[in-house]
Amino acid sequence: MFTPPNPSSDSSGLRLSPNPAGHRRRQPAPRSSLSNSFSFAPSLDQSGDGLYDTETSFFSRPTQRPTALTNGNGHAAAGPSSPFLSPAHLRSAIAQGNEGIVPLSPRARPSPISRASSGRTALPYDAGAGGAKPKSRLAGIVGAKNGGSGSGAGHVEEEGEEDECEGEGDTAGKWGLVDSMRQWRQDAMLQHLYETAAMWGDKILSWTGDANDAFWLAQAYFLTGHYLRAERLLTDPLPAPALPRIDGILSASQGSSHTSWKGKGKEVVRNGHGHTDEGEGGEDEDMGRLIDESLACRYLAAQCLVHEEKYHDALELLGETNPFREPDSTSPAYTPYGGVKLNSSMCFLRGQLHLRLSSMQLAKESLMEALMIDVKNYDAFRELVEGGMLSSKEEWEFVQNLSYRKHLSEEEATFVKLMYTTKLKKDAHVGQIVRARERLVAEYGLSENCDVLVGEADELYARYKWEECYAVTTKILARIPSHPLALPLHLACMHHIHRLRSSLFMLAHDLVEQDPAGAVTWYAVGLWYFSGRRWGEARRYFSKANLIDSRFAPAWIAFAHSFAYEGEHDHAITAYSTSARLFQGSHLPLLFIGMEHLQLSATSLAEEYFLAAEAINGTDPLLLNELGVVAYNKDDYPSAIKYFKSAIRSAKEMQGVPSTWASTHVNLGHAYRLLGDLARSETSYLHALRLDPTSHTALASLALLSHIRTDIRGAVRLYHAALALAPQDPIATVLLEMALKEQVETLPPRSLPGLPPSLADRAMDPFAVPKGNTAFGAVPEDDEDGVGKEMAVAVTVGTGGSGAGSGRKAGEGEEEGYSMEMSIEETMEVEE
């Protein structure tokens, strides 16, 4: 979110974040090895071979790679020390992957309040209650889907379970101590009393040996930061449950069926819900590992390993690719009230691990698969889009072709697709994105929703409308301070608006106090130093932001900009190359690398990077302008004109600030001038001046045209106007010197206003030049009495001209006295 890294360029206001995104704030992750590599080889092939299965559909499934999950016969490998599953357990895990975590919650014990009510939440626009017509489509959606009770355990009951729970709640004897303690555990976790939850959860697990009870106990350990303790609980074999010797501890519904946890064909009650385990063998003593029985436990164990920075072990537990993938023909149909599928969450975690291990292509495939399994997984969408892993074209095609109606109802699919569409890059399909946001505002009443407003702010920033974007982000941050998507945009706008530099300092100071562990905090500090052109200090804080969050794109690009503005082109290219490797879906790092090579006069190498950026996003006006500059430097003026015209046309489609592209019109005029089309060249220069009246380059170019047309006096006048705006412009200075010399040598000396004829004499003595040209009037005398005459005139005017001597003096200096008298009278009128 910075201007281009060329300080001498007239282009400004480049949208940096693909995600304008980049830019977001998350919980600080452990330091990874992402920032250790600084190599990148540009390639024109950005198609991502192997990403899609072209035999079925364009976005069907990512390609599969053989992993350690299968043996030579294609069956799952199993063993006492292997983290993978047996065929029976693998089939069970696939079934569990199509569910969420909600089925693992304990059954809710109905309270008198819940039994007295209908169990359903009243809607503000419930047509059944008052016959009122819904004010928006959202009311109908909520009305159709609303259900379940508001129990303290947070359990969402399905329609088939509601009657059963109500019947069980009538008899208190069916609830044992374990059932009550499960409710204590869940309620304590909801109230962030994790030690309390761990205390009672540990006793529950000792009695039941239930995988779900172990999961919630490990969850309590995980939330308190005891990752190793939770991992050992999930990965080590559990001892057999110790059955209590007294009655009333286990619920009546469990009975003696709980004596064999893995008994073949026996009914096992888990968390109060009936479940039949169809395992192939029975082991009364060894209960096995929880990660082999429960997919949720395997997922939580992998999360623990990630926090312990054991990335390879976590990836081994999850598999390099998805081992729980099922054929599309056997995919379950849409079911209402379904949560986020566990298989999708595991694919997202697998993608995060590949990112930590710098396997960008595998990470991209895993994250895309997570969305294909369940479109509700917004974390995967956010990492793909805001993390710059997909180009604009890939983003649009992937999001528009997701199987929304396979996972959601018609209304839900429409809403989710609209929300995702508004969060895509604003480089292309701007009209469709605007219409999607308008539908969210008109039909769903989300005009004041911060996510919708962020989409609007991102669009304004892409059009270089800093003031309007700043107004929207200010509105968002007033409601949600430190909004992870709005705050980077807000900071970038404050950098571009010079009057807000002091406000940027205050905001950065507040962020340091409020969130010193956030990457965006130190990005704000570095941005303030960057605004003051203190490149070294800015670079230090940008680097600190990168260490906190290695996926924060704005800090990476700003870090490279600090080298570019300082003139360290080699270091800037290295930093931009790292950004290009981390954010392969963004064309901006490649564009900036090419601009640095242009600064080093490496035109051919710059062209390679520009073409690589064009393969990702060929509609960026700045990129098209730079391609035109490359063609101009190669003397290919027709191609340069084509690129410059394309840049101007693309800038008009963006509907941004026109003055930003005045330099492109100047470049177009240069190309026309070198082709000999001076009329079109002059039109381009005049258009640039209409867009930006302070463009000294356009004025100097118009002066050059006048110089070519032998209008020397007009050229000199325009050169002076250009140098008045940029006194240090070396080209205009040299051209002015040439014009003045040519004027003296070619024009008659007496025709030059204010210049003495002796200037044309090459043997002229500069100390003997008269002070005027008699061709333009009388030359004032310069004698020893000149000073006395002026003083006499002043005295004459001041005394009203009395006396003979005074009259003589006034006669000698009549013209001077008259002018001074008029000046005094005007001064007296002003004072009166």
N, C-alpha and C positions, 0 to 999 in steps of 0.2 A: 504494500500500500504506500508506494513512494513514487516520486517522479523518476524518469529514466536516469541511469547512472552517468549520463554525459552532462557535465555542468554547462557546457557551451551550447547545448542543444536548445532549440526553441520549443521542443515538445515538452509537455508537462502533464502531470496528472495521470499516470498510468495505473490501471487497476492491477494490483499485484496478486491478491489472493484468489486462487481458483475456487477457492472456497471461500471467497472472501471469507475460503477458508480456511482458511487457514487458519483459518485462524481462530482458535477456541481455547478455553481454559478447562483443564481437567485436573483430577487428583494427581499429584506428582508421581510419576512412574519411576521405577528404578533406572539408573543410568544404563543405557544400552550401548551397543557397539555401532549404532547407526552413523555416528559422526566420525568414525575412524577412517573411512575411505574417502579419498578426494580424487577419484578418477571417473571419467565418463567419456565414452566414445560416441560421437553423434552418429545416428543412423537414420536413414530416411524411411526405414520400415517400422512403422508404428502400429501395425495391424494387430499385434499380439497374437502370433500364431499359436495355435493350440488352445486358445481361450474358449472357443465355442465349438460345439458339435454341429458342424454344418450339414450333417446327414439328416438330422431331425428337424431342427429349427435354429434360427440364428442365435437365440439365447435359450438353449435347452439345459445343458449341464456343462460344467467345466470338464476338461479332459481329466481322465483318471491316470494316475501313475501307480505302478506296483509298489506296495509298501510291505513292511514287515508283518502286517496283520494277516497275511495269507501265506500258506506254505506252498510247496510246489504243486499240490493238487488243487489249489484254489480254495481250500478250506481254511477257516480261521485257525491260527496257531494257538495252542494252549499249553500251559505248563504250570507247575507250582510257583515258579519265579517269573513267569511272563505276565506283562501288564495287559495282555489281550485276552479275548473271550473265547470260550468254547462255542461250537455251533449253536447249541441250545440257548446259551446265554446271549449270543449275538442276536438270535431271533427275538429274544425278549427285549434286548436293548433297542432294537429297531422299533419295536412297538412303543417302548417308553419314550423314544425320541420324538414321536408325534404328539406328545402331551407336554404340558407345562409343569410347573412346580405345585400348582394348586391342588392336584390330587394327593399330594403328600401331606397336606395339612390335616390335622386331626378333625374329627367330626365335632361340630359345635353343639354344646349343650344348651338347649333352648331355655331362655330366661322367661320369667312371667311377663316381662314387657314385650318380648318378641312374640309370645303366644297370644297376647292380647291384641297385638296389631296384625295386620294382614300379611306382614312379612315383605311387603313391597314398598318401595319409596314413592311417595306422591310426587308427581311431576308438575312443574309450573304450568304446563300447557296440556294436561291430560284431557283428551277429548271425552274419555269415559267418565271423568269426575264431574266436569261442569259443562261439557258439550262445547267448550271453546275451541275454536279452530287454531291449530298450531301456527305460530308466527313464523316459523322457519322449518326447513326440512330436518334440522337437527332435533326438533321436538319429536317428530315422528320416529326418528332413529332411536332416540333414548326410550321412547315409549314402547317400541317393539322389543327392545333388548333388556329393559330393566327387569331385574329379578334378584332373588337371593335376600338373605337376612343380614342384618348389621351386627353380627356377633363379634365379640371382642377378639376372637381368634383370627378374624379376617378370612374365614372359610367361605368361599362362594359356593353355595349349594346349587346343584342342578335340579331340574324339575322332578326327576325321578327320586331324588334323595329327600325332597322337602317333606313328603308325607311320612317317610320312614323316620326322619329325625323327630318330627312332631310326635309320632307314636312312641318313640323311645324316650322322649323327654317326660312323658306322663308318669313313668315308673322310675323313681329315683334309685331303686335297687339295681337297675341295670348299669348304673355308673359306679365303677370302682375307683380306688385311689389313683390308679394309673391314669384313668380318664381325666380326673380332676387335675392331676399334676401336669398332664399335657396342656390343659388349658392355662395353668399357671405359667408354664414355659412359653407358650405362644404370646400370652399377654405381656409377660416380662420383656420379650424381644420387641414387641410393638412399642413398649415404653422405654426402650434402650437400656433396660436393666439386664445386660448380657451376662453378668456374673450370676444373677439370680436364675436366669434361664439355664446356664450351664450347671448350676447346683442341682436343680430338680431334674434336668434332662439326663444327667449322669445316673441318677437313681432309676429313672425310667428304663434306660438302656440296660442296666444290670438285671432288671426283672424280665424284660421282654426280648432283648436281642433283636429287635426289629430294625430293618435297614432304614426305615423312615425316621425312627427315633434317633438312630445314629446320625442320620443326615442333619437333623435339627440341632443335635448336640455339637456336631462339627461346625455347623453354621454359627452357633454361639461362640465357639472358639475362634472362628475366622473373623467375626466382627469385633472381637476384643484384641485382634492382632496376634493370636497364638497360632501362627500358621503351621509350625512344625507339629504341634500337638494335634491339630485337626487333620493334618496329613497322615500321621501315624494311626489315628483312629480309623481312617478310611481305607488305608492300604494294608494294614496288618490284619491277620485273621482274628475274628472276634471269638472270645470264649463262649461256651454254651451258657444260656441264660440261667440264673439262679432263681428257681421258682420259690415264692414265699411259702412259709409254713402256715400262715393264717389266711382265713377267708376274707373277702372283701377288698383285696388289693387289686387283683385283676378283675375286669368287668365280667359280668355273667355271660356276655356274648362270646368271650374268648374261651372260657372253660378249659378242658383238657386238650383241646386241639392244638394248643400252643406248645405242647411238650416237645414236638418235633418241628423245628423251624423249617427244615427242608424235607420233610417227609413226603414221599411220592404220592401225589394225588390227594393230599390232605388239605383241608381248609385252614388257612392261616389268616388270622385277623391282624391287619396292620393299621395302626392308628384308628381302630374302630371301624374300618371299612373291610368288608369281606374280600378276600383275594385267594385264588386257587393257584398254587405253585405247581407247575407241571415239569419240574426238574426231572432229569433222567436218573439220578441216583439219590440215595438217602444217606446222609452222614449225620448221625445223632451227636457225635462229639464235636467234630470240626465244622463250624458254621461257615468257613470260607471268608473271603475278603469282600468287603462291601462294594468295592469298585467292580467286582464281577457280578454282583447281584443287582445293583442299582446304577442306572446311567446318571442320575442326579449326583450320586456320591462320586462317580468318576469325574464328572464335571467340576465338582467342588474341590476334589483332590488336585486337579490340574490348576485350579485357581490358586490353591495354596502353594504349589510349586512355582508358579509365576511370581508370587510375592516373595518367595525365597530365592528368586533369580536363578532357578534351575530350569532354564528354558528348554534344554534338550530333553530332560526327563519329562517335563510337561508335554512336549510334543510327542514323545514316545508313548505317553499315556493316551493321548488323543488320536494319534496317527498322523502321518504326514498329509494324507488326504482323508476324506470322510469314510471310515470303515462301516458306518451305520447307514449308508445310502441304500435306498430301496428302489426297485424299478418304478417308473412312472405309472405303470399299469396297476400297481398295487398301492398307490398313494391313497390315503384315506380321504373320503369326501369331506366337504365343508361341514363343520359342526359348530352350532352357536355356542357362545360363552367360552370358546377355546382361547387359552392364553398363548403366549409365545412358545413355540415348539422348542423343546430342549435340544433337539438336533441342530436347530438354527443357531442357538446360543453357543454350542460347541464349535460350530464352523466359524463363528465370529472370534472365539477365543483362539482357535487354530490360526486364523488370519493374523491376529495380534502377535502370536508367537513367531510367525514367519517374518513379520515386520521387525521384531526384535533381533531376529537372526539374519536380517538383510536379504531375505528371499522375497523380493518384491512381486515377482510373477506368481508365486505360490500364494502369497498373501492376497493378491488381487483375486485369484480364483476362489479362495476360501471365503472371502467376504461376499463375492457375488453369489456363491452357492448358499450362503446364509440367507440372503434376501430371496433367492429362488425357493428355498424351503419354506420360509415364512416372511411375507412382505411386511409384517408388523415390526420386524427387528430394525428399529431406527438406528441403533448403534452401528450396524453394518453399513447402512445407507450413509450415515454421517462420515464414517471413515473413508468410504469410497469417494464421496463427492467433495467433502471439505478437505480431505487429505490429499486431493489432487492425484488420485490414482487412475482416473478415467479422463479421457479427453472430452471436449464438449459434444462431439458426435457420438462417442461411446456412451456417455451419460444419457443423452436423449433417447437413443435407441434402446438401451437397457431398461431404463425406467418406464418407458412407454410400452414395452413388451413383456413386463412382468405379469405373472399369472395372478392378478388381483382377485378375480372372481372364482378362482380355484380355492383360495384360502378364506375369502370373505364373502359376505352377502353383497347384493347389488349396491345398496346404499353405502355400506362400509368401503367397498372397493372404489367407488367414485370419490369418496371423501379422501381416502388415503392417497389415491393417485393425484388428486389436485394438490394436496399438501406437498408431496414429493416434487411435483412439477415446479412449484414456486421456489424450491430450494436449489434448482439447477443453476449452472453457470449462465450468466446473462450475455455471453458472447454471441449466441445465436438463438433463434426461436424466441425472440423477445416478445413478439406479439402473442404467441400461445401462452407464454408465462404470465403476461399481463392479464389475459382473459381468465386464466386459472385463478389468479388472485382476486379478480373482480367477482368470480363466482363464489369464492369463499366468503367474500364480504357480503354479497347480496343474498345468497341462499342459506349460508350457515351463520351469519351474524358475527363474523370474526374480524370486523373492522378495527377493533382495538386490541386484538390478540398480538402479543409481542412477536411470535414467530412469523406471522403474516407481515407485520411492520418491518421485520428484519429483511424479508424478501424485497420490500419496497426500497429500503435503504441501500441494499446491495445493488439494485438496479440503478438508483440515482448515482451511486459511486462509480458504477461502470460508465456512466455518461459524463463523468467529471463535474457533476453538480455538487460541489462540496457543501455549499450553504444549505441546500435542501436536504442533503443526506445528514448533515449535522443536526438539523431540526428534528428529523425522525429519530435518530439515535438518542438524542437528548430525551425525547419522550419515552423511549424504551427504558433507558437507564433510570429515569425517575420512578419507574414502576419496579424494575428488577435491577438493582445495582449490580455492577460487574457481570452483566449478561454476557455469556461466553462468545456469542456471535456478534452482538452489537458493539461491544467495547473495542475490538480492534478497528472496526470501521470508524467509530467515534474518535479514536486516537489519530487515525490517518487524516480525517477531516481537520482536526485541530492542527495538525502539522501543515496542511496546505493553506489554511486560513491564518494569515500572519497576525491578525489582531488577537488570536486565541493562544498565542505562545505562553503568556503568563498563566492562563487557565490550564494549559497542558502541564505546566510545572506543578500547580496545586493538585491536579488530579493524580499525577504520578506520586506525589508525596503522600496523598491519602491512600493510594493503593499499597504503598510500601508498608504503611501502618496496618492496613486491614488484611492484606493477604501477601505476606512476604515470600510465601512458597509458590506463588503462581508465576507461570512463565509470562503472562501478559503484563504483570506488574513490572518486571525488569525490562520488558519490551517498551513500556511507556517511559521508563527512566531513560533508556537509550535513545528513544525518539526525541526526547527533549534536548539531549545533547546533540543529536543529529540536526535538529532545527537550528541550533546555534553554531553549526559547522565545526563542532568539536569532534572530529572523526574518531580519534583514539578512545576517548571516554565512551562515546556511543558504541563503538565496537566491543568494548569490554562488557557492557550490559546486554548487548544482543547475544553475545556468546554465553552469558549466564542464563538467559532465557532458553537458549538451545540446549543447554545441559539439563535444565528442568524438564523440558518437553521437546524431544527431538523431532516431533511431528508438527511443530508450530511453524508454519510456512512464512508468515510475515517476518519473524525474527531472522530466519535464514537469508531471505532476500535482502533485508536491511543490513545484515552483517556484511554481505557481499557489496552492497551499495557504498558502505563506508570506505572500502578499499578503492572503489571506482572513483569516488569524488576526491579522494586523496591523491589520485594519479597512480596508484599501485595496481596497474592493469593485470599483471601476472597473478597476484594474489586474488584479485577480484575474479578472474577466470576460474581459479581453483575453487573458490567458494561457490560461484554460480554452478560449477560442475557438480558439486555435492548436492545442491538444491535440485538440479536436474535429475540426479539419481534417486533422490528421495521422493520427488513429486513428478513422476513420469507422465502424468496426465496434463501437466501444465506446460504451455509453450513459453512462458515468460523467462525461465532460466536460460533456455536455448537462445531466445531473443537477446537477452542481455549479454550472453557470451559473444554472440555475433557483433553486438555494438562495441564491445571491448576490442575485438579483433579489428574492427574498422578504425578505432582510435590508434591501433598499432600499425595501420596501413596494410594489414593482411587481408586484402579484399577477397581472395579466393577462399580462404578458411572461413571468413565471415559469411560468405555466401552458403557454404555447407550448413552452417548452423541455422541460418535463416530459412533454408529449404526444409531442414528438419523441423523447425518450429511451424512452418507453413503446413506440413503434413498433419500436425496436431490441430492447428487453428489457422485456417487460411483467410479469415475475415477480419483479423485485427488490423485497424488502420495504421498503427505504429509499425507493425511488421511489414505491411505493404510499402510504407514510406521507406523503410530501411532497405528493402529489396530494390526499390527505385534508386536509392543512393548507390547501391552496389552496381547496378546497370549503368548509372551515370559515370561512375569511376572507371568502368570498363569501356567508356565511349559508345555504349549501346543506347543512344538517346531515344529511339522509338520504344524500346522496352521500358526505359525509365519513365517515359510519358505514360505508358500503359499502367505501370504500377502506381504512379502518382495519382492518376485519375481514379483507379480502383480504391486507393486509400481515401480520396475525397468522397467518393460515392458511399463507401462503407461508413465513413464518419457521419454522413447525412442520415443513414439508416439508424445509427445509434441515437440520433436526436439529442446529442450532447451539446456542450458549449462550443460554438463555432470557432471562437478565437483560438482554441487550442490547436487548430490545424492550419493556422496562418503560414507556418513554416513550410507545410506541404505545398501550398500554392506558390510560395517563393521558389521551391525546388522545381515545380512544374514550369515556372517562368524561365528558370535557368536552362532547362532542357530545350524549351522552344527557342530561346535566344541562340543556343549553340547550333540549332538546326536552321537558323536564319529567319525564323518566323517571328519578327520583332513585334508585330501587331498583337499576336496571341500572348507573347511574352509580356508585353505591357499590360494587357488585360489581366493576366495572372498576378502581376505585382500590385496593380490597383485593387484587385479583389483581396489580396492579403492585407493591404492597408485599410480597407473597409472593415475587415475582421479584427485587425489589431493596429490602431493608428500609431502605436508606439514601436512598431517594428522597424528598427534601424536598418535591418538587412534589406527590407523591401524598398526603403528610401534610397539606399546606396545602389540597389539594382536598377531602379528607375533613373538614377543619375548616370549609371553606366550606359543605359540605352540612349540618353540624351548625348552623352559623350560620343557614342558610336555614330549618332546622327549628326555630328559636328555642331550640336547646340552647346557650345562650350560654356556660355554664361549660365544657361539652365542647369547644366551638369554641376557647375561650381556651387550654385545655390542649393541644389539637392544634396550634394556632398556635405555642405555645411549643416544642413538640417539633420542628416544622418549622424554626423559627429556630435551634434548637440545632444542627441539621445545616448550615444555610446562614444565618449571621447577617446577611449582606448582602442577603438576598432582599427586594427592595423591595415586591413585591406582598404577601407574607406580613406584612411590617411594617405596611403600611397597613391590611390586614384586621384585624390584632391591635388596632391603635389604635381601629378602628371597633367591634370587639367589646367592648373595655374601656369605651369611652364608652357604648355601648348598655347594658352591664351596670350601669353606675352610674346611668344615667337610668331604666331600666325596673325593676330589681329593688330591693326594700326595702334601705335602707342597712345595717340591722342584720343582714341575711341574708348580707352579703358577708363571707367569712372574712378576719379580720386587717385590715379596713379601718375606720377611725373614721367615725361618722355625719357628721361635719362635711365630708367630701369631697363630699357631695351639695349642699352650699351653694355657690352660684355666687359669693357674696361672701366666700369662704373666704380667710383669710390663710395662705399656705403656711408661714409661720414660727411660727404659733400652733396647729399641728395636734397633738393629743395623740398619744402613742405607742402606744395600744392601744384596743381596743373592749371595754368592760365587759360586753358581752353574751356574751363568750366566756371569761370568767374575770377574776380580780383583776388589776388593772394594777399592775405593780411600781412602788414608790415611787422617786422620783428626787430626793433631797435632797443637801444638802452633805455629810452624814455617810455617804453611800453607799459611798464609797471606803474609809473607815475601817472600816465594817462588814465589807466583804469581806476586808480585811487581818486583822481580828480573827478571822474565821472560819478563815482559813488558819492563823493562829497556834494557835488552839484545837485544830484537827485535828492539827497537827504535834506538839503537846506532850501529846497524850492527854487534853486537857480538864481539867487539874489547876488548882485554885485557884478562889476564889469569883468573881473577876472573869472568869476564863475560862469558868466555867459560865454567867454572865450573857450573855456574848457568844455562847456556843454556843446558848443559848436563843433569842436574838434572830435568829440566822441558822441556825435548825435545818435548814431545807430545803437551804440552800447547803452547810452542813457535811456533811450526809449524802451529797449527791451527790459532793462532793470526796473524802470518805473512801472511798467505793466505788471511785472512780477510782484512788486510791493503792493500795488493796488489790489491785486487778486488776494494777496495774503491778508490785507486789512479787511476785505469783504468776508473772508472765511472767519477771521477772529470776531468781527461784529456779529 
